[in-house]
Amino acid sequence: MAKRSIKENHDYTFKAKDFYELLDGQQERCALTGRQLTPENCTAIHRIPLRRGGTHDLNNICLVVEEIAQLKRSLLDDELYSLCEDLLQYRDRMDDQSKP
């Protein structure tokens, strides 16, 4: 089996204290959408995904709504924004084509 080339900080563990510090520091808002966060609707993600060279430390972690975490996966923030722009532009074109 091939080794994964992911930079990991094996000494760092994301703790509840870190979660609540991030939640407060982000003013209870999703780092990517601005939606209201609660402990029940959010998750911690790596801003730069580990598989893209990101590190597992607090400086590379933010809180987002669960739906964004599912979409983002290994994308960088700008790649996710670009994908969303494409999606919205395509939807607008399809809406325009369906109008009489």
C-alpha positions as CSV (number, residue, x, y, z in Angstrom):
1,M,0.0,0.0,0.0
2,A,1.4,3.4,-0.9
3,K,2.1,6.0,1.7
4,R,0.0,9.2,1.7
5,S,2.1,12.3,1.5
6,I,0.0,14.3,3.9
7,K,1.6,16.7,6.3
8,E,0.2,16.0,9.7
9,N,1.1,17.4,13.1
10,H,0.6,14.3,15.2
11,D,1.1,16.4,18.3
12,Y,-2.0,18.5,17.7
13,T,-5.4,17.4,18.8
14,F,-8.5,19.6,18.0
15,K,-10.3,20.0,21.4
16,A,-13.6,21.4,22.5
17,K,-11.7,24.5,23.8
18,D,-10.4,25.1,20.2
19,F,-13.9,24.6,18.8
20,Y,-15.5,27.2,21.1
21,E,-12.6,29.6,20.5
22,L,-13.1,29.3,16.8
23,L,-16.9,29.7,17.1
24,D,-16.4,32.8,19.1
25,G,-13.6,34.2,16.9
26,Q,-15.8,33.7,13.8
27,Q,-18.7,35.4,15.6
28,E,-20.7,32.2,15.2
29,R,-20.6,32.6,11.4
30,C,-19.6,30.0,8.8
31,A,-16.1,31.0,7.5
32,L,-17.3,30.5,3.9
33,T,-21.0,31.4,3.7
34,G,-21.5,33.7,6.7
35,R,-24.5,31.5,7.8
36,Q,-25.2,31.3,11.5
37,L,-23.3,28.5,13.3
38,T,-24.4,26.4,16.2
39,P,-22.6,23.4,17.7
40,E,-25.2,21.3,16.1
41,N,-25.0,22.5,12.4
42,C,-21.2,23.0,11.9
43,T,-18.0,21.1,11.6
44,A,-14.3,21.9,11.6
45,I,-12.5,21.7,8.3
46,H,-8.9,22.3,7.1
47,R,-8.8,25.6,5.1
48,I,-6.1,24.1,2.9
49,P,-7.0,20.4,2.7
50,L,-4.4,17.9,4.0
51,R,-4.2,16.2,0.6
52,R,-3.4,19.6,-0.9
53,G,-0.5,20.3,1.4
54,G,-2.3,21.8,4.4
55,T,-1.3,21.1,7.9
56,H,-3.3,19.7,10.8
57,D,-3.0,22.6,13.2
58,L,-5.4,25.3,14.6
59,N,-4.2,27.9,12.1
60,N,-5.5,25.8,9.2
61,I,-8.8,25.0,10.8
62,C,-12.1,26.9,10.5
63,L,-15.8,26.2,11.2
64,V,-18.3,25.8,8.4
65,V,-21.9,24.6,8.0
66,E,-22.0,20.9,7.4
67,E,-23.2,21.3,3.8
68,I,-20.2,23.3,2.9
69,A,-17.9,20.7,4.4
70,Q,-19.5,18.1,2.2
71,L,-19.0,20.3,-0.9
72,K,-15.5,21.5,-0.1
73,R,-13.7,18.3,0.6
74,S,-10.3,18.7,-1.2
75,L,-11.0,22.1,-2.8
76,L,-9.3,25.3,-1.9
77,D,-11.6,28.1,-0.9
78,D,-11.2,29.9,-4.2
79,E,-11.9,26.7,-6.1
80,L,-15.2,26.3,-4.2
81,Y,-16.2,29.9,-4.9
82,S,-15.4,29.5,-8.6
83,L,-17.5,26.3,-8.7
84,C,-20.4,28.1,-7.0
85,E,-20.2,31.0,-9.5
86,D,-20.3,28.5,-12.4
87,L,-23.3,26.8,-10.8
88,L,-25.2,30.1,-10.4
89,Q,-24.3,31.3,-13.9
90,Y,-25.5,28.0,-15.4
91,R,-28.7,28.2,-13.4
92,D,-29.4,31.7,-14.6
93,R,-28.8,30.7,-18.3
94,M,-31.1,27.7,-17.9
95,D,-33.8,30.0,-16.3
96,D,-33.4,32.4,-19.2
97,Q,-33.8,29.7,-21.8
98,S,-37.0,28.4,-20.2
99,K,-38.7,31.8,-20.3
100,P,-41.1,32.3,-23.2
